[in-house]
Amino acid sequence: MLQIARNLIKHTHLFKISKMPPKITQDSNSNENVQKENKSKSQNQKEGSKLKNEKKSNPKILKQQTLKLVDKKGQIVDLSQKKLDLGDGIFQQDKLKISSWNINGLRASSKKESAVTYLNDKKFDIICLNELKVAQEAFDKENLITKLPKDYFTYLNFCKIKAGYSGVAILSKVKPISIKFDMGIHKHDQEGRIITAEFEKFNLVACYVPNSGDKLDRLNYRTQEWDVDFQNYLDQLKQKKNTIICGDLNVSHTEIDLANPDGNRRSAGFTQEERDSFSKFLSKGWIDTFRHLYPKEIKYSYFSPRFNSRETNKGWRIDYFVVNQEAIGSVIHTDIITTIEGSDHVPIECDIDLTKL
């Protein structure tokens, strides 16, 4: 009878770890007390029933507030219950190759042969993805980890308030020293737009900046709130370590960065407010690597699915690698890979010389 009781307690404990959401309600404290006091089976069953009812009443919060890590064996780890699998952040080679791509939906891009081939090219040391467009619950249920490249430590940040929206990922062959999700400011942290990975010689920030909207309904939020706080966050990072920013920054900085500047003066991504905000950011010691290396080259990273814009090369350059000015000497090459299909964006790449960081 003693062995049966021990087994019962053991399995009850495992059930709670695998099923409980992050501790965001008052009941999480009471559950801890229940475990500590080893109450009877009937009491535990009552608590489990209470949690089940809470999940039904608020499924979105409970399902989407948990961030996930997927290890190299494809095992999904609930980060609310287990610490991140981190390392020393040291790459053994001197040269680093990073890819960043707004895939406009993990499900859709995984059906495109060109995208699958590109993402599974093992030449990349780090891959950053924007716009996963999948809720955490669906990611788990559909086993979408199988749609991501293998042989990487994969860190995912899902949107917490809207299913099938936003979301970013970092896939790295080396375990980072630390991982930070979002900025740490509640009003900005609900849409799964930022992951910061710290490595031995640099910070890497994968980000998907909010779009100002077709009617510019988020323009003020974007330029007066998000940009201000995000730029302050990045400035703090570079004080500690060289920092690389990559992703869809949702702004074409100058007229050379889009095909039709005159027709888009009040379009999201080319308003004067957004461009001025980006100029202010760069003036504080940040460098747009592509424009720095290729001042006059015309190349676009986003093509509207309307009007055959890709076929006619009528696009926008809104995806960037940006580094702090002290790190610009480490940038060997950066490019926009217009031959890859699978999204309305194309991948961008950056080669880094780690010996110069």
C-alpha positions as CSV (number, residue, x, y, z in Angstrom):
1,M,0.0,0.0,0.0
2,L,2.9,2.4,0.7
3,Q,4.4,1.8,-2.8
4,I,1.0,2.5,-4.4
5,A,0.6,5.8,-2.5
6,R,4.1,6.8,-3.6
7,N,3.3,6.0,-7.2
8,L,0.0,8.0,-7.0
9,I,1.8,11.1,-5.7
10,K,4.5,10.8,-8.4
11,H,2.1,10.6,-11.3
12,T,-0.1,13.4,-9.9
13,H,3.0,15.6,-9.8
14,L,3.9,14.8,-13.4
15,F,0.4,15.6,-14.5
16,K,0.4,19.0,-13.0
17,I,3.8,19.9,-14.6
18,S,2.8,18.9,-18.1
19,K,-0.7,20.4,-18.0
20,M,-0.5,23.6,-15.9
21,P,-0.1,26.9,-17.7
22,P,2.3,29.6,-16.5
23,K,1.4,30.7,-13.0
24,I,-0.7,33.7,-13.8
25,T,-3.6,33.3,-11.5
26,Q,-4.0,33.2,-7.7
27,D,-4.7,29.5,-7.9
28,S,-1.1,28.8,-8.9
29,N,0.0,29.6,-5.3
30,S,-2.7,27.4,-3.8
31,N,-1.6,24.5,-6.1
32,E,2.0,24.8,-4.8
33,N,0.7,24.6,-1.2
34,V,-1.4,21.5,-2.2
35,Q,1.8,19.8,-3.5
36,K,3.9,20.8,-0.5
37,E,1.3,19.5,2.0
38,N,0.8,16.2,0.0
39,K,-3.0,16.2,0.3
40,S,-5.1,13.2,-0.5
41,K,-6.1,12.0,-4.0
42,S,-9.6,13.4,-3.7
43,Q,-8.3,16.9,-2.9
44,N,-6.0,16.8,-5.9
45,Q,-8.8,15.7,-8.2
46,K,-10.8,18.7,-7.0
47,E,-8.0,21.0,-7.8
48,G,-7.5,19.4,-11.3
49,S,-11.2,19.9,-11.9
50,K,-10.9,23.6,-10.9
51,L,-8.0,24.1,-13.3
52,K,-9.9,22.4,-16.1
53,N,-12.8,24.8,-15.7
54,E,-10.4,27.8,-15.7
55,K,-8.8,26.6,-19.0
56,K,-12.3,26.5,-20.6
57,S,-13.1,30.0,-19.4
58,N,-9.9,31.6,-20.6
59,P,-8.2,29.3,-23.1
60,K,-6.4,32.0,-25.1
61,I,-4.3,33.4,-22.2
62,L,-3.5,29.9,-20.8
63,K,-2.6,28.5,-24.2
64,Q,-0.6,31.4,-25.6
65,Q,1.4,32.8,-22.7
66,T,3.8,29.9,-22.6
67,L,7.0,30.3,-24.7
68,K,8.7,27.2,-26.1
69,L,12.2,25.9,-26.7
70,V,12.7,23.0,-29.1
71,D,16.0,21.1,-28.6
72,K,18.0,19.3,-31.3
73,K,16.1,16.1,-30.8
74,G,12.8,17.8,-31.6
75,Q,11.6,17.8,-28.1
76,I,9.3,20.7,-27.1
77,V,10.1,22.1,-23.7
78,D,7.6,24.2,-21.7
79,L,9.6,27.2,-20.6
80,S,7.2,28.0,-17.8
81,Q,8.3,24.7,-16.2
82,K,11.9,24.3,-17.2
83,K,14.9,26.6,-17.5
84,L,16.2,27.4,-21.0
85,D,18.9,25.1,-22.3
86,L,21.7,27.6,-22.6
87,G,25.4,27.4,-23.2
88,D,28.6,29.4,-23.6
89,G,27.6,31.1,-26.9
90,I,30.9,30.3,-28.5
91,F,31.2,29.6,-32.2
92,Q,34.3,27.6,-33.1
93,Q,34.8,29.1,-36.5
94,D,35.9,32.7,-37.3
95,K,33.2,33.4,-39.9
96,L,29.5,33.4,-39.2
97,K,26.6,33.2,-41.7
98,I,23.2,34.5,-40.6
99,S,19.9,34.4,-42.5
100,S,16.8,36.4,-41.7
101,W,13.4,35.9,-43.4
102,N,9.8,37.0,-43.0
103,I,8.2,33.8,-44.1
104,N,4.6,35.2,-43.9
105,G,3.3,32.0,-42.3
106,L,5.1,28.8,-41.3
107,R,2.4,26.5,-42.8
108,A,2.4,28.3,-46.2
109,S,6.1,28.6,-46.6
110,S,6.7,25.0,-45.7
111,K,4.7,24.0,-48.7
112,K,7.0,25.8,-51.1
113,E,9.9,23.7,-52.4
114,S,12.2,26.7,-52.8
115,A,11.6,27.8,-49.2
116,V,12.1,24.3,-47.8
117,T,15.4,23.9,-49.7
118,Y,16.6,27.2,-48.6
119,L,15.9,26.8,-44.9
120,N,17.5,23.4,-44.8
121,D,20.7,24.5,-46.4
122,K,23.1,23.8,-43.5
123,K,25.5,26.6,-44.4
124,F,23.7,28.9,-42.0
125,D,24.9,29.2,-38.4
126,I,21.8,31.1,-37.3
127,I,18.4,31.5,-38.9
128,C,15.9,34.2,-37.8
129,L,12.3,34.0,-38.8
130,N,9.5,36.6,-38.8
131,E,5.8,36.2,-39.0
132,L,5.3,32.6,-38.0
133,K,1.6,33.3,-38.1
134,V,0.7,30.4,-35.8
135,A,-0.6,30.2,-32.3
136,Q,1.3,28.1,-29.8
137,E,-1.6,25.7,-29.3
138,A,-1.8,25.0,-33.1
139,F,2.0,24.7,-33.3
140,D,1.9,22.0,-30.7
141,K,-1.2,20.2,-32.0
142,E,-0.1,20.2,-35.7
143,N,3.5,19.2,-34.7
144,L,4.8,22.1,-36.8
145,I,8.3,21.7,-35.3
146,T,8.7,19.2,-38.2
147,K,8.4,22.1,-40.6
148,L,11.5,23.8,-39.2
149,P,15.1,23.0,-40.1
150,K,16.8,20.3,-37.9
151,D,20.1,20.4,-36.1
152,Y,19.4,23.8,-34.5
153,F,18.5,25.0,-31.0
154,T,15.2,26.7,-31.7
155,Y,13.7,29.5,-29.7
156,L,10.1,30.6,-30.4
157,N,8.1,33.6,-29.3
158,F,4.4,33.4,-30.1
159,C,1.8,36.1,-30.2
160,K,-0.1,35.9,-26.9
161,I,-3.3,37.8,-27.8
162,K,-4.3,36.8,-31.3
163,A,-4.1,33.4,-33.0
164,G,-2.2,33.1,-36.3
165,Y,-0.5,36.5,-36.0
166,S,3.1,37.7,-35.8
167,G,5.6,35.5,-34.0
168,V,9.4,35.2,-34.3
169,A,12.1,32.5,-34.0
170,I,15.8,32.1,-33.7
171,L,17.5,28.9,-34.8
172,S,21.1,28.5,-33.8
173,K,23.7,25.8,-34.1
174,V,25.3,27.0,-30.8
175,K,23.5,27.4,-27.5
176,P,23.3,31.1,-26.6
177,I,24.5,32.4,-23.2
178,S,21.0,33.9,-22.6
179,I,17.7,34.4,-24.2
180,K,15.3,37.3,-23.7
181,F,11.8,37.3,-25.1
182,D,10.3,40.8,-25.9
183,M,11.4,44.1,-24.5
184,G,10.0,43.8,-20.9
185,I,7.3,46.4,-21.5
186,H,3.9,45.0,-21.3
187,K,2.1,47.1,-24.0
188,H,4.8,46.0,-26.5
189,D,5.2,42.4,-25.4
190,Q,1.9,40.8,-26.3
191,E,2.4,40.1,-30.0
192,G,5.6,38.0,-30.0
193,R,7.8,40.4,-31.9
194,I,11.3,40.1,-30.4
195,I,13.8,37.5,-29.3
196,T,17.3,38.5,-28.1
197,A,20.0,35.9,-28.0
198,E,23.3,36.7,-26.3
199,F,26.4,35.0,-27.7
200,E,30.1,35.2,-26.6
201,K,30.9,38.2,-28.8
202,F,27.6,39.8,-29.7
203,N,23.9,40.1,-29.1
204,L,21.5,39.1,-31.8
205,V,18.0,40.6,-31.9
206,A,15.4,39.0,-34.2
207,C,12.5,41.4,-34.6
208,Y,9.3,42.0,-36.5
209,V,8.4,45.7,-36.1
210,P,4.7,46.6,-36.1
211,N,3.2,47.7,-39.4
212,S,1.5,51.1,-39.2
213,G,-1.6,49.7,-40.9
214,D,-3.3,50.4,-44.3
215,K,-5.1,53.4,-42.8
216,L,-2.1,54.3,-40.6
217,D,-4.2,53.6,-37.6
218,R,-1.1,52.4,-35.7
219,L,1.3,55.1,-37.0
220,N,1.3,57.0,-33.7
221,Y,1.8,53.9,-31.7
222,R,4.5,52.7,-34.0
223,T,6.6,55.9,-34.1
224,Q,5.8,57.5,-30.8
225,E,5.7,54.5,-28.6
226,W,7.2,51.3,-30.1
227,D,10.1,53.0,-31.9
228,V,11.1,55.0,-28.9
229,D,11.1,52.1,-26.5
230,F,12.6,49.6,-28.9
231,Q,15.5,52.0,-29.7
232,N,16.1,52.6,-26.0
233,Y,16.2,48.9,-25.5
234,L,18.7,48.4,-28.3
235,D,20.9,51.3,-27.0
236,Q,21.1,49.5,-23.7
237,L,22.1,46.3,-25.3
238,K,25.0,47.8,-27.3
239,Q,26.4,49.4,-24.1
240,K,27.2,45.9,-22.9
241,K,28.1,44.0,-26.2
242,N,28.2,44.5,-29.9
243,T,24.6,44.0,-31.2
244,I,23.2,42.8,-34.5
245,I,19.6,43.5,-35.3
246,C,17.8,41.7,-38.1
247,G,14.3,41.3,-39.4
248,D,11.3,43.1,-41.0
249,L,11.7,46.6,-39.7
250,N,8.7,47.8,-41.8
251,V,10.3,51.0,-43.1
252,S,11.8,51.9,-46.4
253,H,14.3,54.5,-45.3
254,T,15.1,56.5,-48.5
255,E,13.5,56.9,-51.9
256,I,16.0,54.4,-53.4
257,D,14.5,51.7,-51.1
258,L,11.2,51.4,-52.9
259,A,10.1,51.3,-56.5
260,N,7.4,54.0,-56.3
261,P,8.3,56.6,-53.6
262,D,6.0,59.4,-55.0
263,G,2.9,57.2,-54.9
264,N,3.6,56.0,-51.3
265,R,4.2,59.1,-49.3
266,R,1.3,58.2,-47.0
267,S,1.7,54.5,-47.2
268,A,2.7,52.5,-44.1
269,G,6.4,51.9,-44.3
270,F,7.2,55.1,-46.1
271,T,5.6,57.9,-44.2
272,Q,7.8,60.7,-43.2
273,E,7.2,59.9,-39.5
274,E,8.5,56.4,-39.9
275,R,11.5,57.4,-42.0
276,D,12.4,60.2,-39.6
277,S,12.2,57.8,-36.7
278,F,14.6,55.4,-38.5
279,S,17.0,58.3,-39.3
280,K,17.0,59.2,-35.6
281,F,17.8,55.7,-34.7
282,L,20.7,55.4,-37.1
283,S,22.0,58.8,-35.9
284,K,22.5,57.3,-32.4
285,G,25.3,55.0,-33.6
286,W,23.6,52.3,-35.7
287,I,24.4,51.3,-39.3
288,D,22.2,49.9,-42.1
289,T,24.7,47.3,-43.4
290,F,23.3,46.9,-46.9
291,R,23.2,50.6,-47.6
292,H,26.6,51.1,-46.0
293,L,28.2,48.5,-48.3
294,Y,26.2,49.2,-51.4
295,P,25.1,52.9,-51.3
296,K,23.5,52.9,-54.8
297,E,22.3,49.4,-55.3
298,I,18.6,48.9,-55.9
299,K,17.3,45.7,-54.4
300,Y,14.0,44.9,-52.7
301,S,13.1,42.5,-50.0
302,Y,9.2,42.7,-50.1
303,F,6.9,42.4,-53.0
304,S,3.1,43.0,-52.8
305,P,1.2,39.9,-54.0
306,R,-0.9,42.3,-56.0
307,F,-0.1,43.8,-59.5
308,N,2.7,41.2,-60.3
309,S,5.1,43.3,-58.3
310,R,7.7,40.6,-58.0
311,E,7.7,39.9,-61.8
312,T,8.1,43.6,-62.5
313,N,10.5,44.2,-59.6
314,K,8.3,46.8,-58.0
315,G,9.1,46.2,-54.4
316,W,10.3,47.7,-51.1
317,R,13.4,47.2,-49.0
318,I,12.1,46.8,-45.5
319,D,14.2,43.9,-44.1
320,Y,17.5,44.8,-42.6
321,F,20.7,43.8,-40.9
322,V,21.7,46.7,-38.6
323,V,24.7,46.8,-36.4
324,N,26.2,49.3,-33.9
325,Q,28.8,51.4,-35.6
326,E,31.6,49.8,-33.5
327,A,30.8,46.5,-35.2
328,I,30.6,47.5,-38.8
329,G,34.2,46.3,-39.4
330,S,33.0,42.8,-38.8
331,V,30.4,42.8,-41.6
332,I,31.9,41.0,-44.6
333,H,28.9,40.9,-46.8
334,T,25.2,41.4,-46.7
335,D,22.7,40.5,-49.4
336,I,19.0,40.2,-50.4
337,I,18.3,36.8,-52.0
338,T,15.6,37.6,-54.6
339,T,15.7,34.2,-56.2
340,I,14.0,32.4,-53.2
341,E,10.2,32.0,-53.3
342,G,7.8,31.0,-50.6
343,S,6.7,34.3,-49.1
344,D,5.9,37.9,-50.1
345,H,9.3,38.7,-48.6
346,V,12.7,37.2,-49.6
347,P,15.5,36.2,-47.3
348,I,18.4,38.5,-46.3
349,E,21.8,37.3,-45.3
350,C,24.8,38.7,-43.5
351,D,28.4,37.3,-43.1
352,I,30.2,38.3,-40.0
353,D,33.9,38.1,-39.1
354,L,33.9,37.1,-35.4
355,T,37.6,38.1,-35.1
356,K,36.6,41.7,-35.6
357,L,33.9,41.9,-32.9
